Amino acid sequence: MKSIKTERDRQALFSGSSMRKLLIFGFVLTLCSVAFADYRIWQDRDGNEIEAEFVRELFDKVTLRKKDGSEVRMTIDEFSNLDQKYFRVMVPPKIEVDVQVRDKYRLYEYNGARMNPETLDHRVVVRVEKKSKRPFTSRLYAEIYFLGEEVDDNGNKILVSKQEFDFIFPEGRRSSSYIFKAGLFSTVRFTDQYTRTTRGEVYEGYILLIRDALGNDLLIKTTIAGDWAKDPQVIRNLNDLWVRGSGSIRSRHFDKKTGKKVELFRPSYR
């Protein structure tokens, strides 16, 4: 990777009409993603340079680690103007997420019907909060998977719904937040009035994934028990399952160990 060594070179890169085009595109192509902690040249306001990797941001101070293992701590204001732009565009802040799920019960009864549906409507509000003083101007991308299971608990899971949203944090406040109101989704159960057996699905919980513009995972939050629910490969398989089986909930049963589709268990009601 070719480093930009002098302040003149840095200013030339971001000057004129090419600045807007290169600010994002150039960063994506030539600068590292912080998630992979590559080394780069940092510069302070006095022009002093250091080759180091980004480690963390805590209490408004950034920790850098040099190749010899020693660490340097600096505030954002101590970095050069270019590196401050780098933080605003390329280094996502610490974020916290709160997910609220509210249920509403509906029962439809039909005279003489053998099976009456019991429906739970689920309304979800997601609040993403930035826990950092510095601004961050790049867009983040979120996916939330709502999972259920069969009433008969055959060991497999169901991808009930998936929703996506993207957002940019508003500037000017220390603790800014973004609120997403997810669309309504439902789970349905049927009770056979003759055999008194029940079929259908029940809502179990969610998996929320937030990525940066380069596709790096920033946060995985879930209410599902088990390490599989935090496995990025399982989440990718769930996304593929949603794309291939989005037409019917009956097409979205999956093995929780892999996130891959399994055939639907169909009990007999003869």
VEXTITOR-516350 format. One line per field, with one value per residue: residue number from 1; residue in one letter; x, y, z negated of N, C-alpha, C in turn. Coordinates in pm, whole numbers. Each point is the difference from the previous one (the first is absolute). Last residue first. Example, Ala and Ser with C-alpha at 12.3 -4.5 7.8 and 13.67 -1.06 7.14 Angstrom:
# residues 2
i <- 2	1
aa <- S	A
n_x <- 1285	29
n_y <- -225	-572
n_z <- -708	7
ca_x <- 82	-89
ca_y <- 119	119
ca_z <- -6	0
c_x <- -77	90
c_y <- 109	120
c_z <- -73	0
//
This chain:
# residues 270
i <- 270	269	268	267	266	265	264	263	262	261	260	259	258	257	256	255	254	253	252	251	250	249	248	247	246	245	244	243	242	241	240	239	238	237	236	235	234	233	232	231	230	229	228	227	226	225	224	223	222	221	220	219	218	217	216	215	214	213	212	211	210	209	208	207	206	205	204	203	202	201	200	199	198	197	196	195	194	193	192	191	190	189	188	187	186	185	184	183	182	181	180	179	178	177	176	175	174	173	172	171	170	169	168	167	166	165	164	163	162	161	160	159	158	157	156	155	154	153	152	151	150	149	148	147	146	145	144	143	142	141	140	139	138	137	136	135	134	133	132	131	130	129	128	127	126	125	124	123	122	121	120	119	118	117	116	115	114	113	112	111	110	109	108	107	106	105	104	103	102	101	100	99	98	97	96	95	94	93	92	91	90	89	88	87	86	85	84	83	82	81	80	79	78	77	76	75	74	73	72	71	70	69	68	67	66	65	64	63	62	61	60	59	58	57	56	55	54	53	52	51	50	49	48	47	46	45	44	43	42	41	40	39	38	37	36	35	34	33	32	31	30	29	28	27	26	25	24	23	22	21	20	19	18	17	16	15	14	13	12	11	10	9	8	7	6	5	4	3	2	1
aa <- R	Y	S	P	R	F	L	E	V	K	K	G	T	K	K	D	F	H	R	S	R	I	S	G	S	G	R	V	W	L	D	N	L	N	R	I	V	Q	P	D	K	A	W	D	G	A	I	T	T	K	I	L	L	D	N	G	L	A	D	R	I	L	L	I	Y	G	E	Y	V	E	G	R	T	T	R	T	Y	Q	D	T	F	R	V	T	S	F	L	G	A	K	F	I	Y	S	S	S	R	R	G	E	P	F	I	F	D	F	E	Q	K	S	V	L	I	K	N	G	N	D	D	V	E	E	G	L	F	Y	I	E	A	Y	L	R	S	T	F	P	R	K	S	K	K	E	V	R	V	V	V	R	H	D	L	T	E	P	N	M	R	A	G	N	Y	E	Y	L	R	Y	K	D	R	V	Q	V	D	V	E	I	K	P	P	V	M	V	R	F	Y	K	Q	D	L	N	S	F	E	D	I	T	M	R	V	E	S	G	D	K	K	R	L	T	V	K	D	F	L	E	R	V	F	E	A	E	I	E	N	G	D	R	D	Q	W	I	R	Y	D	A	F	A	V	S	C	L	T	L	V	F	G	F	I	L	L	K	R	M	S	S	G	S	F	L	A	Q	R	D	R	E	T	K	I	S	K	M
n_x <- -5549	399	591	490	476	502	380	511	450	439	398	292	275	-118	-480	-349	-478	-474	-317	-369	-452	-163	-31	171	493	425	447	234	92	354	436	141	146	444	327	56	271	458	186	-101	-247	-348	153	104	-382	-505	-266	-89	373	380	492	347	325	178	116	-28	63	-220	-150	-324	-338	-427	-347	-406	-424	-462	-386	-538	-337	-352	-301	-405	-269	-432	-422	-356	-373	41	477	330	416	334	392	291	218	171	98	368	363	277	443	370	493	364	422	309	267	-139	9	-105	-234	15	-143	-188	-336	-272	-349	-241	-286	-280	-115	297	96	202	76	-94	-461	-448	-477	-169	345	313	289	230	202	401	264	416	279	414	240	294	306	218	144	227	130	-34	-216	-307	-489	-456	-496	-497	-497	-509	-470	-468	-354	-459	-281	-440	-318	-421	-319	-258	-366	-491	-451	-84	402	392	505	367	482	388	495	528	539	564	505	564	506	576	515	553	509	253	255	326	94	-122	146	464	306	71	321	439	157	142	344	52	-131	-460	-209	254	358	416	332	350	342	208	260	-187	-371	-491	-418	-483	-339	-412	-422	-205	110	110	384	349	328	495	486	443	96	173	-38	-147	-293	-428	4	-14	60	3	-77	-149	-396	-441	-480	-412	3	103	309	172	-6	-433	-373	54	-59	-439	-225	152	50	-297	-35	375	141	-13	341	370	215	434	357	145	310	454	249	161	292	52	-310	8	-86	-1
n_y <- -3660	314	16	277	207	290	209	68	291	388	299	172	-248	-222	-32	-151	106	192	252	-49	67	447	277	269	51	-290	68	359	-66	-285	170	223	-262	-150	283	-12	-336	81	266	-95	10	-300	-435	-119	-29	166	473	475	382	327	197	369	174	-200	96	183	456	383	-141	-284	-319	-353	-335	-387	-227	-301	-324	-135	-370	-336	-453	-374	-376	-339	-235	-231	198	466	235	438	369	484	411	517	486	562	559	397	343	440	298	422	241	376	284	267	393	397	211	-280	-485	-492	-381	-486	-461	-522	-486	-526	-518	-474	-444	-451	-453	-510	-522	-389	-145	207	163	415	263	427	503	540	466	381	461	373	485	411	540	474	457	363	137	306	61	-123	-480	-413	-88	-309	-236	-288	-243	-276	-315	-356	-441	-355	-485	-377	-473	-302	-455	-487	-282	238	184	496	344	379	252	341	292	345	273	205	225	116	288	114	288	102	283	136	261	179	5	135	197	482	338	-26	179	459	168	-13	362	391	-105	-138	53	0	-403	-224	-361	-395	-468	-469	-464	-373	-8	202	367	214	352	250	437	293	136	-347	-411	-315	-337	-215	126	46	213	357	554	574	585	470	288	-157	-534	-511	-555	-477	-547	-573	-360	-240	-135	246	442	93	247	271	94	-37	240	467	267	115	352	434	177	283	452	282	211	461	304	-181	-371	-199	291	55	-310	42	310	-116	-450	-481	-430	-533	-513	-560
n_z <- -986	65	-3	64	180	58	343	198	12	63	-219	-365	-348	-416	-66	390	258	309	302	331	-147	-24	464	371	3	78	195	-220	-457	-121	2	-385	-355	0	-177	-462	-182	-11	-354	-525	-426	-142	-151	-462	-395	-149	109	65	224	321	230	293	309	511	531	465	185	-190	-493	-356	-361	-188	-331	-136	-332	-214	-75	197	222	332	209	-154	-370	-218	-124	273	229	120	145	58	164	62	159	44	240	109	165	56	-213	-161	-197	-155	-198	-265	-320	-350	-32	338	438	485	188	234	360	274	197	11	40	-129	-24	-223	-155	-57	-304	-222	-242	-269	-106	-225	38	158	318	76	119	115	277	149	220	179	185	102	50	171	-88	-259	-543	-455	-535	-466	-169	-6	292	129	191	-17	182	-17	157	-28	114	-59	-19	17	86	262	83	185	108	93	-88	-95	-101	-203	-118	-277	-169	-289	-52	-178	18	-69	37	-48	8	9	61	147	143	423	498	412	442	97	-317	-107	306	3	-284	150	260	-226	-389	-516	-463	-160	-160	-405	-202	-143	99	-69	122	236	424	392	-141	-159	-218	-200	-160	-273	-212	-266	239	479	277	284	466	221	218	102	16	19	-31	45	-279	-153	35	240	207	318	-3	-58	-138	-161	89	-30	182	520	373	445	473	248	-192	-41	379	132	-238	69	459	260	-137	97	426	160	-277	-338	-269	91	-102	-446	-174	115	-237	-427	-10	92	182	174	227	-1
ca_x <- -106	-121	-124	-72	-145	-65	-102	-136	-37	-137	-41	-81	58	145	60	80	145	45	112	123	21	67	-81	-141	-75	-128	-52	-10	-105	-130	-24	-31	-137	-90	3	-79	-141	-34	-23	94	96	-73	-30	104	90	102	-5	-68	-106	-76	-103	-76	29	-97	55	-51	89	-13	42	125	30	136	23	144	57	92	103	115	6	129	30	109	32	142	59	108	-36	-107	-100	-35	-132	-21	-136	10	-92	2	-71	-133	-9	-124	-62	-111	-88	-58	-107	-59	94	-30	-24	115	-2	-25	114	-15	130	-2	127	-15	126	6	-134	27	-69	-44	39	144	71	142	33	-64	-127	12	-101	-1	-95	-67	-57	-92	-50	-104	7	-124	-27	-86	26	-98	39	-11	128	56	144	55	146	68	144	68	137	48	120	65	72	106	39	135	-8	123	82	133	11	-96	-100	-83	-112	-60	-126	-64	-144	-88	-131	-99	-124	-107	-113	-126	-85	-145	-68	7	-131	8	42	-51	-141	-83	4	-95	-131	-31	-29	-133	-5	36	146	42	-28	-138	-20	-138	-7	-127	-29	-91	81	44	109	107	69	122	31	141	39	-5	-61	-35	-131	-35	-105	-134	-63	-60	19	-64	73	66	131	-19	-61	72	-80	74	-4	83	122	113	109	-33	45	-116	-43	15	139	98	-39	10	140	54	-52	-10	104	2	-124	-9	18	-123	-70	-30	-136	-94	-23	-89	-132	-62	-30	-124	12	100	10	-43	79	-85
ca_y <- -88	36	-51	-102	13	-115	24	-26	-140	-46	-45	103	48	-11	108	-65	-17	-79	59	-26	-144	-36	-75	-5	113	-48	-114	32	100	-68	-76	98	45	-105	7	116	-36	-87	76	-46	107	122	0	72	-83	-72	-145	-53	-101	-9	-104	-41	87	-12	-55	-134	-98	10	128	0	132	17	131	21	66	110	-33	89	98	47	140	17	135	19	88	-76	-140	-13	-89	-111	-58	-137	-55	-145	-78	-139	-102	-35	-112	-71	-70	-88	-21	-132	2	-133	-100	-42	111	65	146	68	85	126	66	146	70	138	73	124	57	141	61	138	96	27	-109	2	-136	-28	-70	-144	-72	-146	-40	-125	-63	-108	-94	-86	-135	-76	-106	45	-108	-29	42	145	66	31	24	120	-11	127	-14	129	12	131	48	103	101	80	93	56	146	65	-98	-22	-129	-102	-23	-118	-6	-132	-1	-130	18	-98	2	-78	-22	-52	-45	-24	-85	15	-101	19	6	-66	-140	-79	31	-49	-146	-39	22	-117	-113	17	94	-51	4	136	22	43	137	45	145	65	113	-36	-54	-135	-5	-92	-55	-76	-106	-12	104	128	-10	136	27	-103	44	-52	-76	-116	-125	-119	-121	-64	61	136	93	126	103	117	114	114	13	54	-91	-131	-7	-7	-125	1	8	-74	-140	-66	-20	-102	-132	-13	-85	-131	-68	-36	-144	-73	19	136	37	-109	-9	108	-22	-109	53	74	141	35	143	98	122	120
ca_z <- 44	-77	60	-76	19	-64	-101	45	-18	9	132	63	125	-3	-77	-103	16	-113	-72	74	2	-124	-94	33	-54	-49	76	143	17	-19	122	105	-23	50	147	38	-16	111	124	102	21	35	143	75	80	-74	21	-119	14	-124	10	-119	-114	-108	-124	-27	62	145	55	75	54	51	63	18	118	-24	-98	11	-108	-46	27	95	47	29	-101	-63	-16	-98	56	-89	24	-47	-5	-14	-84	42	-76	45	94	-33	112	-37	114	20	98	2	-49	-137	-92	-65	7	-127	-33	-72	-4	2	16	41	3	77	11	28	113	-19	102	-6	66	-38	-41	-128	10	2	-76	5	-103	31	-119	35	-100	55	-53	-18	97	109	96	106	134	17	23	-131	13	-63	7	-27	-22	9	-48	43	-67	80	-76	61	-106	-13	-7	-49	-73	57	67	-44	103	-26	92	14	75	24	-9	63	-65	74	-73	85	-81	67	-82	8	-81	-146	-67	-131	4	111	28	-110	6	104	-60	-82	87	58	111	132	16	37	142	24	45	-20	-7	31	-87	-109	-110	33	97	-36	116	-27	95	34	96	-71	-132	-42	-60	-97	-92	24	-108	65	-70	53	-39	113	21	51	-96	-15	-66	-48	91	-35	78	-76	23	-53	-139	-89	-59	-145	-44	76	13	-129	-31	88	-31	-145	-56	62	-31	-141	-20	31	125	43	-37	26	144	41	-57	74	134	-9	-35	-99	31	-101	8	0
c_x <- -76	-118	-119	-130	-72	-151	-58	-98	-144	-12	-139	-50	-74	65	153	76	59	148	29	123	127	28	80	-86	-149	-90	-141	-66	-20	-115	-134	-30	-41	-146	-92	-1	-88	-146	-38	-27	105	92	-67	-32	98	86	113	-13	-61	-115	-67	-95	-65	43	-107	56	-47	88	-9	37	138	15	147	16	152	58	92	99	127	-16	135	19	117	20	152	68	107	-41	-106	-113	-21	-143	3	-140	43	-79	26	-59	-144	-21	-122	-62	-105	-86	-49	-121	-56	97	-35	-46	117	-7	-33	133	-18	144	-22	137	-26	142	2	-134	46	-68	-58	48	150	76	148	36	-56	-138	29	-111	-23	-89	-85	-52	-93	-37	-122	30	-128	-31	-101	43	-108	25	-23	138	55	151	60	151	60	147	52	134	43	116	67	61	124	14	140	-18	123	78	135	15	-92	-109	-75	-120	-47	-130	-68	-147	-96	-130	-100	-121	-113	-104	-137	-69	-150	-59	15	-134	-3	21	-59	-148	-88	-7	-111	-131	-39	-38	-142	-6	45	151	54	-19	-148	-10	-147	8	-126	-33	-86	86	47	103	112	53	130	21	150	58	11	-75	-19	-140	-38	-96	-135	-55	-68	34	-77	80	76	132	-5	-71	85	-98	80	-15	77	130	132	116	-26	50	-134	-61	18	137	110	-31	21	146	70	-51	-18	96	-1	-124	-20	13	-121	-83	-38	-144	-103	-31	-99	-142	-68	-38	-136	-5	88	17	-54	88
c_y <- -57	-83	35	-39	-111	20	-130	13	-16	-149	-64	-40	118	60	-8	108	-74	-29	-72	45	-38	-149	-34	-67	-7	109	-42	-113	33	97	-72	-71	104	38	-105	18	116	-45	-88	75	-36	119	130	9	83	-83	-66	-152	-34	-97	-10	-112	-50	85	-3	-65	-143	-99	-5	143	-6	140	11	131	-11	53	117	-30	83	98	38	148	-4	138	12	77	-77	-146	-28	-81	-116	-43	-144	-54	-145	-82	-139	-113	-26	-108	-75	-57	-101	-1	-141	-1	-141	-110	-38	103	59	152	72	73	139	51	150	67	142	54	123	67	145	50	138	99	22	-120	-17	-139	-27	-61	-148	-57	-150	-40	-119	-59	-103	-108	-78	-139	-74	-109	17	-118	-34	41	148	62	46	5	131	-24	140	-21	142	27	133	58	95	95	75	94	58	151	65	-99	-29	-128	-114	-9	-130	9	-144	18	-128	37	-86	-2	-73	-29	-41	-48	-9	-96	27	-121	15	12	-73	-150	-93	22	-58	-151	-32	17	-123	-119	9	110	-53	9	135	24	31	148	37	150	72	114	-35	-62	-144	-5	-92	-56	-67	-123	4	112	135	-12	150	22	-116	57	-53	-92	-110	-124	-124	-123	-64	71	140	88	124	100	112	109	123	-1	54	-98	-138	-19	14	-125	-2	-4	-81	-148	-69	-30	-107	-136	-27	-94	-141	-82	-43	-149	-88	-1	141	42	-107	-7	106	-24	-107	58	66	146	61	141	102	125
c_z <- -121	47	-89	69	-76	8	-53	-117	45	-29	-6	136	60	123	-3	-76	-120	17	-132	-76	76	-5	-124	-104	27	-52	-44	77	148	22	-8	132	105	-21	61	151	44	-8	118	131	104	21	43	148	80	94	-77	9	-134	21	-136	37	-128	-119	-108	-124	-23	74	153	42	65	56	36	76	1	129	-32	-112	17	-116	-59	27	97	61	16	-113	-76	-23	-106	62	-97	31	-51	-25	-8	-101	58	-82	39	104	-50	127	-42	126	25	95	15	-41	-142	-102	-77	22	-131	-12	-57	0	-12	0	47	-3	90	30	13	127	-32	103	7	57	-33	-50	-140	9	1	-86	14	-118	42	-130	62	-101	46	-55	-36	103	112	84	103	144	25	14	-133	16	-51	-4	-21	-38	21	-68	61	-79	99	-101	49	-120	-21	6	-62	-85	59	83	-44	107	-25	92	12	77	45	-21	79	-80	91	-88	95	-101	67	-95	6	-73	-150	-70	-134	-20	105	29	-111	12	100	-75	-82	87	55	105	136	22	45	149	4	34	-15	-20	47	-94	-122	-110	21	112	-49	131	-41	87	27	86	-70	-130	-18	-54	-92	-103	47	-108	80	-81	44	-36	115	27	60	-101	-18	-58	-62	107	-45	81	-58	17	-58	-141	-68	-59	-149	-65	68	13	-132	-33	82	-41	-149	-71	57	-30	-144	-24	18	127	41	-22	32	148	47	-48	85	135	-4	-44	-105	52	-97	0
//
